[in-house]
């Protein structure tokens, strides 16, 4: 029999902080990170281990006997984040719905409850697994009691028995863990221990004396300052052992029948998960056989959807007990609809005639794949009246396909009819291959929803379930799940596709009516209609055009780097005195810290493995020559796999170009991201990164032209803060970093050294991202005292910058969001959290988001204007790449002067700041030369 005892709060905190940088927030604005992580961990445990018995232990409200004995016990811990407080009752409801026993005993911590139950269960022949990341539990392990430590969310568990605990902490028995903690203390619980005694000293003392009591009886055998510390802190050490001891005599009975694994309450779980919007989890947890027989009543009131925002915008919601599936969602069979298959010439003509009478029409394409530049049309769907849609199949033969598409040109290229769709950029690119240039105003539901709720998902299925309470037909129902057995849409008959395709257009049209009202309500019309939607056409043209790649040069460089890697590998083996797998963090840690002992107290992960992250190794570069070699090896290896060897695989065989995909709805700040390849992460300054840029080439007889905003984020900071010193520096054309250094170090600008400028530059950009004294000291490898003086000097130089930062935080606290110069909102629900870590993250975003987001908005405006002028002035040259604050062009040779004039004018005139926007430019045969 297997009994699993879960430490609830340890798992809840772990789940919450796993998503701290990208929290899961549902359409109601509810942070579900802790609940989602807890349920996933629970599900993974149930699936992998299939326990016969299980229970979850909670700490009681109020203090425990340890708090009574020691007022400072856990006193250093920050306030519990509000989102965790709100999550605990929900998690308790979910545990009850799983029919899992909940344990909570007043005056005793969950550790003590688990410890007591574990020992009692062991006597009844159970194997007991204590699920927690807390090392304290090691003291309880035995032949039948184990620690079951979760790793990262979704990556499994480590099982530690008594032997593993003894080996890990170099103890002769698990019980010695109590003495170890009593001696060295435990910062997480504020247990003081003995000052100056760390893990290694504590382990040596216990190896010789066995227990704290015997050690303190024999201090005369110990020499020097250690003896003095032990004798002076005798009472504190004994008290620390008391605090570290997990009790095993809590007043709680163990009736094994109460802990037995039960059937889950599927109906209750469905209700809870639906309210939380855990729809993938509903399918995974309940499966088909677990679904309740009777329909579930779920919350469908307007107020439950997106708070007040959508309350008055949504259509009447269906009664979940009528015409719904068991998740409270309607499906196609439950709603009135008329979907047509249009496969005759006369019917196509009739449909086109109907569309041309409309002011707005939704359309969607069905294709053979996910890459629009490589995929072929399978069909098109149209909807201009809710509940009614049309599907037009398209044959595989290209010429015949063009004949089917051609009659719709009068709609697609009609400037006066609005085109509605979900991810329209994809459809526009697909249609370009059939000679169609989509024109007219757009309404893209994906982009509209992104502006309203940048942190949420923006796919149609999610929006349909959230705002329409409607479950769409999913693609895998037609072609199967991803994998080698997945079908192609082309292999299906038009009748099989009709409902799926028509539903896409119909649902998107319904979403449009809700989202356009929400856009108006939030005052986002200008951002949507004047910036984001026109940009769809720009990005579609860039992606379709693509950029040339010198694959031969990359192949040669791959050989060069491979030889260089082999040479570095040999150097590492020599420094290590042994061969090792340099790609293994475990082996690297063992060589650096066990064999070479490059530092006395290396960092370890919660699982006890040495930390060998890039950040950690960077801070240890001076400790041993091998560290720099390992970093160099890792950098080259990543470069090879991510770009040099991967880029040629992305070349389209038809035009021999790379067609990167620009993502308009991913980053919360408004920045564009890119994929296949990710252009944003190509190194800029080192030699290897330059070789990659060199491989991006202009077309034959063309010039590669590049234009880059100069210090745009600092210029925006000057604009937002109106700091006179910063404004004057930019307006006078001074080098801003040298000007900053001159003021901080109080020297004439001519006397600023390169080191001073370097430090000022780091401060200039670091302040924007809320860098701390510690962070600046780490980045510049200077003492913290100097870093503090640098930051103090910075704010003395630019006092209005500090005022702007404080003002941004104040505005965010009042409104729970901040805005860019164009009104783009960044929501910060944690800005008023009493937990300093959570609040600090939100405060840094409050400072940075308006700056970074405004920079993103400005370059988008520039892109739209440049694209528009190229069209109006019949420029044949093309914009082909956007990376951060840089735009790149493939320029027909005789258009260079004209292109340069247009680009610089539009980039520098995109927005009127109190300081000038400045764009630098260059030209060459490739990206490197131009940049």
Residue pairs with C-beta under 8 A, 6 or more apart in sequence:
1 52
1 53
1 125
1 126
1 127
1 256
2 49
2 50
2 51
2 52
2 53
2 126
2 127
2 129
3 51
3 52
3 53
3 54
3 55
3 117
3 118
3 121
3 126
3 127
3 128
3 129
3 256
3 259
4 45
4 49
4 51
4 53
4 54
4 55
4 128
4 129
4 131
4 148
5 54
5 55
5 56
5 57
5 103
5 114
5 117
5 118
5 128
5 129
5 130
5 131
6 42
6 45
6 54
6 55
6 56
6 57
6 131
6 132
7 57
7 110
7 111
7 114
7 130
7 131
7 132
7 134
7 137
8 56
8 57
8 58
8 59
8 91
8 110
9 58
9 59
9 110
10 110
10 132
10 133
10 134
11 37
11 38
11 41
11 131
11 132
11 133
11 150
12 34
12 37
12 38
12 84
12 87
12 88
12 91
13 34
13 84
14 37
14 133
14 150
15 33
15 34
15 35
15 36
15 37
15 38
15 40
15 41
15 153
16 33
16 34
16 37
16 81
16 83
16 84
16 87
18 33
18 37
18 152
18 153
19 33
19 36
19 37
20 33
20 837
20 838
20 841
21 841
22 455
23 31
23 33
23 83
23 455
23 830
24 31
24 32
24 33
24 36
25 31
25 32
25 455
25 456
25 829
26 32
26 276
26 277
26 456
26 466
27 277
27 305
27 306
27 310
27 453
27 456
27 466
27 467
28 304
28 305
28 306
28 307
29 306
29 307
29 827
29 829
30 86
30 276
31 83
31 86
31 87
31 829
31 830
32 87
32 276
32 277
32 278
33 83
34 83
34 84
34 87
34 91
35 87
35 90
35 91
35 94
35 276
36 276
36 278
36 281
37 153
38 87
38 91
38 94
39 94
39 278
39 281
39 285
40 153
40 154
40 281
41 150
41 153
42 98
43 281
43 284
43 285
44 154
44 156
44 157
45 51
45 131
45 148
45 157
48 156
48 157
49 129
51 129
51 261
52 260
52 261
53 121
53 126
53 256
53 259
53 260
53 261
54 100
54 101
54 259
54 261
55 100
55 101
55 102
55 103
55 117
55 259
56 95
56 100
56 101
56 102
56 103
57 102
57 103
57 104
57 110
57 113
57 114
57 117
58 88
58 92
58 102
58 103
58 104
58 110
59 104
59 109
59 110
60 104
60 105
60 106
60 107
60 108
62 106
63 107
64 107
64 108
64 109
64 112
65 107
65 108
66 73
66 109
66 243
67 73
67 74
69 239
69 242
69 243
70 239
70 243
72 190
73 189
73 190
73 191
73 243
74 189
74 190
75 190
76 187
76 190
77 190
78 834
78 835
78 836
78 837
79 833
79 834
79 835
79 836
80 834
80 835
81 830
81 833
81 834
81 835
81 838
82 830
82 833
82 834
82 835
83 830
83 833
83 838
90 272
90 276
92 102
93 268
93 272
94 269
94 272
95 102
96 102
96 265
96 268
97 264
97 265
97 268
97 269
97 272
98 262
98 264
98 265
98 269
99 262
99 263
99 264
99 265
100 262
101 258
101 259
103 110
103 113
103 114
103 117
103 252
104 110
104 113
105 112
105 113
105 250
105 251
105 252
108 247
108 250
111 134
111 136
111 137
111 246
112 246
112 247
112 248
112 250
113 250
113 252
114 130
114 132
114 137
114 140
114 246
115 137
115 140
115 246
115 247
115 248
115 250
116 247
116 248
116 249
116 250
116 252
117 128
117 252
117 254
118 128
118 130
118 140
118 145
118 248
119 140
119 145
119 248
120 254
121 128
121 254
121 256
121 259
122 128
122 142
122 144
122 145
124 254
124 256
126 144
126 256
127 144
127 145
127 146
128 144
128 145
128 146
129 146
129 147
129 148
129 159
130 137
130 140
130 145
130 146
130 147
130 148
131 148
131 149
131 150
131 157
132 147
132 148
132 149
133 149
133 150
133 606
135 177
136 177
136 181
136 186
136 189
136 244
136 246
137 147
137 246
138 147
138 160
138 165
138 168
138 169
138 174
138 177
139 174
139 175
139 176
139 177
139 178
139 244
139 245
139 246
140 174
140 246
140 248
141 147
141 160
141 161
141 162
141 164
141 165
141 174
142 162
142 174
143 161
143 162
145 162
146 159
146 160
146 161
147 158
147 159
147 160
147 165
148 157
148 158
148 159
148 160
149 157
149 158
149 159
149 160
149 606
149 607
150 156
150 157
151 157
151 158
151 607
158 607
160 168
162 173
162 174
165 171
165 174
165 177
166 172
166 173
166 174
166 176
168 608
169 176
169 177
169 180
169 199
169 203
170 203
170 207
171 177
171 180
171 203
171 206
172 206
172 207
172 210
176 206
176 210
176 211
178 241
178 244
178 245
178 246
179 202
179 206
179 211
179 212
179 241
180 199
180 202
180 203
180 206
181 191
181 193
181 240
181 241
181 244
182 191
182 193
182 212
182 237
182 238
182 240
182 241
182 242
182 243
182 244
183 193
183 194
183 197
183 201
183 202
183 205
183 206
183 212
183 215
183 237
183 240
184 193
184 194
184 197
184 198
184 199
184 201
184 202
185 191
185 192
185 193
185 194
185 197
185 240
186 193
186 244
189 243
189 244
191 240
191 243
191 244
192 236
192 240
193 236
193 237
193 240
194 229
194 230
194 233
194 236
194 237
194 240
195 229
195 233
196 225
196 226
196 229
197 205
197 226
197 229
197 230
198 601
201 226
205 215
206 215
208 215
209 215
209 218
212 237
212 238
212 241
213 238
215 230
216 230
216 234
216 237
216 238
219 227
219 230
219 231
220 227
222 230
230 237
264 285
264 290
266 286
266 290
266 291
266 292
267 292
267 294
267 296
269 282
269 285
269 286
270 282
270 286
270 291
270 292
270 296
270 298
270 326
270 327
271 296
271 297
271 298
273 279
273 281
273 282
273 285
274 282
274 296
274 298
274 299
274 327
274 328
274 329
275 298
275 299
275 304
277 465
277 466
279 327
279 465
282 327
291 326
292 326
294 326
295 320
295 321
295 324
295 325
295 326
295 328
296 320
296 326
296 327
296 328
297 320
297 321
297 328
298 320
298 327
298 328
300 317
300 318
300 319
300 320
300 328
300 469
301 317
302 310
302 311
302 312
302 314
302 317
303 311
305 311
305 314
305 466
305 467
306 453
306 466
306 467
306 518
309 452
309 518
309 521
309 522
310 467
310 514
310 518
313 514
313 517
313 518
313 521
314 467
314 514
315 468
315 510
315 513
315 514
317 469
318 324
318 330
318 334
318 469
320 328
320 469
323 330
323 334
323 335
324 330
324 331
324 334
324 469
325 331
325 334
325 471
327 471
328 469
329 465
329 469
329 470
329 471
330 468
330 469
330 470
330 471
331 470
331 471
332 473
332 499
332 503
335 387
335 470
336 387
337 387
337 388
337 389
337 502
337 503
337 506
338 387
338 388
338 389
339 388
339 389
339 390
339 391
339 498
339 499
339 502
339 503
339 506
340 347
340 389
340 390
340 391
340 502
341 391
341 393
341 494
341 495
341 498
342 348
342 351
342 390
342 391
342 392
343 392
343 393
343 494
348 392
348 404
348 407
348 408
349 407
351 382
351 390
351 392
352 407
352 408
352 410
352 411
354 384
355 361
355 382
355 384
355 408
355 411
355 417
356 410
356 411
356 414
356 417
358 384
358 417
359 416
359 417
359 418
360 384
360 417
360 418
360 419
360 420
360 443
361 382
361 383
361 384
361 411
361 417
361 418
361 419
361 420
362 382
362 383
362 384
362 419
362 420
362 421
362 505
362 506
362 508
362 509
362 512
363 380
363 381
363 382
363 383
363 419
363 420
363 421
363 427
363 505
364 380
364 381
364 421
364 422
364 427
364 501
364 504
364 505
364 508
365 377
365 378
365 379
365 380
365 381
365 426
365 427
365 430
365 431
366 377
366 378
366 379
366 380
366 381
366 489
366 497
366 500
366 501
367 375
367 376
367 377
367 378
367 430
367 489
368 375
368 376
368 378
368 488
368 489
368 490
369 375
369 488
371 659
371 661
371 676
372 425
372 426
372 427
372 429
372 430
372 543
373 429
373 433
373 543
373 544
373 546
373 652
373 659
374 652
375 430
376 396
376 398
376 401
376 433
376 490
377 394
377 401
377 405
377 430
377 431
377 434
378 393
378 394
378 489
378 490
378 497
379 391
379 392
379 393
379 394
379 494
379 497
379 501
380 391
380 392
380 394
380 405
380 408
380 501
381 389
381 390
381 391
381 392
381 501
381 502
381 504
381 505
382 389
382 390
382 392
382 505
383 389
383 390
383 502
383 505
383 506
383 508
383 509
384 509
385 509
386 506
386 509
386 510
386 513
387 506
388 506
389 501
389 502
389 503
389 505
389 506
390 502
391 494
391 497
391 498
391 501
391 502
392 404
392 408
393 404
393 494
393 497
394 401
394 404
394 405
395 401
395 404
396 490
401 434
402 434
402 435
405 431
405 434
405 435
405 436
408 436
409 435
409 436
411 417
412 419
412 431
412 436
412 437
412 438
412 439
413 436
413 437
413 438
413 439
414 439
414 440
415 439
415 440
416 440
417 440
418 440
418 441
418 442
418 443
419 438
419 440
419 441
419 442
419 443
420 442
420 443
420 444
420 445
420 508
420 509
420 512
421 427
421 442
421 443
421 444
421 445
421 508
422 444
422 445
422 446
422 460
422 504
422 508
422 511
423 444
423 446
424 438
424 442
424 444
424 536
425 444
425 536
425 539
425 540
425 543
425 662
425 664
427 438
428 438
428 536
428 537
428 540
429 540
429 543
429 544
431 437
431 438
432 540
432 544
438 537
441 529
441 533
442 533
442 536
442 537
443 512
443 516
443 533
444 532
444 533
444 536
445 460
445 463
445 508
445 511
445 512
445 515
446 458
446 459
446 460
446 665
447 458
447 528
447 532
447 533
447 536
447 664
447 665
448 512
448 515
448 516
448 518
448 519
448 528
449 456
449 458
449 463
449 511
449 515
449 665
450 458
450 664
450 665
451 519
451 522
451 524
451 527
451 528
451 532
451 824
451 825
452 515
452 518
452 519
452 522
452 524
453 827
454 665
454 667
454 668
454 670
454 825
454 826
454 827
455 668
455 827
456 462
458 665
460 472
460 504
460 507
460 508
460 511
461 471
461 472
461 474
463 511
464 470
464 471
464 472
464 507
464 511
465 471
465 472
467 511
467 514
468 507
468 510
468 511
468 514
470 507
472 503
472 504
472 507
473 499
473 500
473 503
475 500
476 482
477 500
478 487
478 489
478 492
478 496
478 497
478 500
479 486
479 487
479 488
479 489
479 491
479 492
480 486
480 487
489 497
519 525
519 528
522 825
523 823
524 823
524 824
524 825
526 822
526 823
527 822
527 823
527 824
527 857
531 822
531 857
531 860
531 861
531 864
532 664
532 860
534 864
534 867
534 868
535 664
535 860
535 863
535 864
536 664
537 867
538 863
538 864
538 867
538 879
539 662
539 664
539 672
541 867
541 878
541 879
542 662
542 878
542 879
542 880
542 881
542 882
543 659
543 660
543 661
543 662
544 659
545 657
545 878
545 880
545 890
546 652
546 655
546 657
546 658
546 659
546 660
546 880
547 657
547 658
547 660
547 696
547 697
547 880
547 881
547 888
547 890
548 656
548 657
548 658
548 696
548 697
548 698
548 699
548 890
549 647
549 648
549 651
549 656
549 657
549 658
549 695
549 696
549 697
550 694
550 695
550 696
550 697
550 926
551 647
551 648
551 651
551 695
553 694
553 695
554 644
554 645
554 647
554 648
554 692
554 695
555 648
557 644
557 691
557 695
558 640
558 644
558 645
561 636
561 639
561 640
561 644
561 688
562 640
564 636
565 633
565 636
565 637
565 640
568 629
568 632
568 633
568 636
569 582
569 633
571 629
572 580
572 582
572 626
572 629
572 630
572 633
573 579
573 580
575 624
575 625
575 626
575 629
576 591
576 595
576 596
576 626
577 595
578 591
578 595
580 587
580 588
580 591
581 587
582 588
582 630
582 633
582 634
583 637
585 609
585 610
585 612
586 609
586 610
588 610
588 612
588 630
589 602
589 609
589 610
589 611
589 612
590 610
591 626
592 598
592 602
592 610
592 612
592 620
592 624
592 626
592 627
593 599
593 602
593 610
596 624
596 626
598 620
598 623
598 624
598 626
598 627
599 620
599 623
602 610
602 611
603 610
603 611
603 616
604 610
604 611
605 611
612 630
614 631
614 634
617 627
617 630
617 631
618 631
619 778
620 627
621 627
621 628
621 631
635 686
635 688
636 688
639 683
639 688
639 689
639 692
642 678
642 681
643 677
643 682
643 692
644 691
644 692
646 677
647 658
647 677
647 692
647 695
650 658
650 659
650 676
650 677
651 657
651 658
652 658
652 659
658 677
658 696
659 676
660 674
660 675
660 676
660 677
660 679
660 881
661 674
661 675
661 676
662 672
662 673
662 674
662 882
663 672
663 673
663 674
663 675
664 672
666 673
667 673
667 856
668 826
668 849
669 826
669 848
669 849
669 852
669 853
669 856
670 820
670 824
670 852
670 853
670 856
670 857
670 860
671 852
671 853
671 856
671 884
672 856
672 860
672 882
673 680
674 680
674 882
674 883
679 881
679 882
679 883
680 883
680 884
682 689
682 692
682 693
682 883
683 689
683 692
684 693
690 928
691 928
693 926
693 927
693 928
693 931
694 926
694 927
694 928
694 929
695 926
696 704
696 881
696 888
696 926
696 927
697 704
697 925
697 926
697 927
698 704
698 890
698 891
698 925
698 926
699 890
701 892
701 893
702 877
702 890
702 891
702 892
702 893
703 890
703 891
703 893
703 896
703 923
703 924
703 925
704 888
704 889
704 890
704 891
704 923
704 924
704 925
704 926
704 927
704 929
704 930
705 877
705 888
705 889
705 890
705 891
705 896
705 899
705 900
705 903
705 921
705 922
705 923
705 930
706 886
706 887
706 888
706 889
706 921
706 922
706 923
706 927
706 930
706 931
707 886
707 887
707 888
707 889
707 900
707 903
707 904
707 907
707 919
707 920
707 921
708 885
708 886
708 887
708 919
708 920
708 921
708 931
709 855
709 858
709 859
709 885
709 886
709 907
709 917
709 918
709 919
710 918
710 919
710 920
711 736
711 918
712 855
712 858
712 859
712 885
712 917
713 765
713 768
713 851
713 852
713 855
714 726
714 730
714 736
714 764
714 765
714 768
715 730
715 913
715 915
715 916
715 917
715 918
716 821
716 850
716 851
716 854
716 855
716 858
716 913
717 723
717 726
717 768
717 801
717 804
717 851
718 726
718 727
718 730
718 913
718 914
718 915
719 821
719 913
719 914
719 915
720 804
720 821
720 850
720 851
720 854
721 798
721 800
721 801
721 803
721 804
722 800
722 914
723 798
723 799
723 800
723 801
723 804
724 800
725 743
725 797
725 798
726 736
726 798
726 800
726 801
726 915
727 914
727 915
729 736
729 739
729 740
730 736
730 915
730 916
731 915
731 916
734 749
735 749
735 757
736 764
737 757
737 760
737 761
737 764
738 749
738 752
738 757
738 760
739 749
740 760
740 761
740 763
740 764
740 794
740 797
740 798
741 747
741 752
741 756
741 757
741 759
741 760
742 748
742 749
742 751
742 752
743 793
743 797
744 756
744 760
744 763
744 790
744 793
744 794
744 796
744 797
745 752
745 756
745 793
747 756
752 760
758 780
759 780
759 782
759 790
760 794
762 776
762 779
762 780
763 771
763 776
763 790
763 791
763 794
764 794
766 775
766 776
766 779
767 791
767 794
767 801
767 805
768 847
768 848
768 851
768 852
769 844
769 847
769 848
770 805
770 843
770 844
770 847
770 848
771 779
771 791
773 784
773 787
773 788
773 791
774 784
774 787
776 782
776 787
776 790
776 791
777 783
777 784
777 786
777 787
780 787
780 790
782 790
794 801
795 801
795 802
804 847
805 847
808 818
808 846
808 847
808 850
809 831
809 843
809 846
809 847
811 818
811 846
812 818
812 828
812 831
812 842
812 843
812 846
813 831
813 832
816 827
816 828
816 829
816 831
816 832
817 825
817 826
817 827
817 828
818 825
818 826
818 828
818 845
818 846
818 849
818 850
819 825
819 826
819 850
820 826
820 849
820 850
820 853
820 854
820 856
820 857
821 850
821 854
821 857
821 858
821 911
822 854
822 857
822 861
824 853
824 856
824 857
826 845
826 849
826 850
826 853
828 842
828 845
828 846
828 849
829 842
830 838
830 839
830 841
830 842
831 839
831 842
831 843
831 846
832 839
833 839
833 842
854 911
855 885
857 911
858 910
858 911
858 917
859 882
859 885
859 887
859 907
859 910
861 910
861 911
862 887
862 906
862 907
862 910
863 879
863 882
863 887
865 906
865 909
865 910
866 879
866 887
866 902
866 903
866 906
866 907
867 879
869 875
869 902
869 906
870 877
870 878
870 879
870 902
873 898
873 902
875 895
875 898
875 899
875 902
876 892
876 895
877 889
877 890
877 891
877 892
877 895
877 899
878 889
878 890
879 887
879 888
879 889
880 888
880 889
880 890
881 887
881 888
881 927
882 888
886 931
887 903
887 907
888 927
888 930
889 899
889 903
891 899
891 923
896 923
900 921
903 919
903 921
904 919
904 921
907 917
907 919
908 916
908 917
908 918
908 919
909 917
910 917
911 917
922 929
922 930
922 931
923 929
923 930
924 930
